Amino acid sequence: MVLGGDGCMDELEEGPMILLLMNMTALLVFAGAAKAKADRVAHLKDARDDWKNKWAHLGDVDRRKRSAWYLGLYAPNYLERFPYSSTVLVWLTDRWHWYNFIQYRCVDMAIALAVVEMMGVRGWWVLLVAPVLRGLGFSLFYDR
């Protein structure tokens, strides 16, 4: 269905609807595969310390002297290896975060396909908003 010019939903033909559902299904299967890989990596002995790749130094660091790129809005617990390595670019630091990134992107794309079908091209905003909302929820409820 797509929002028509009058704001009402127009019916989607059966062929495009089946194609949409097939694409969404494939994306969700890929998301599940990425989740399986992330869980597998989490149990590998050689990967247990990979999380440290996001940090340049794990000792005490003066929080006032680090992470200027956050403009004072956020202060990571340790000195980051490179800008944003503990936040938006954490998926570049180890295999577990990489597979989680793939999982979330697949779910976001599946949702975006449905939203685009309903709202047209304007629906692609989902790909930007979903990670921000997920990050907000993580930040609010993560126990340090």
Protein Blocks (a to p, Z undefined) as FASTA:
>chain_A
ZZdfkopacdddfklmmmmmmmmmmmmmmmmmmmmmmmmmmmpmklmmmmmmmpmbfcdc
dfklgoklnnopaccfbdcfbghklmmmmmmmpmklmmmmmmmmmmmmmmmmmmmmmnom
mlmmmmmmmmmmmmmmmmmmmcZZ
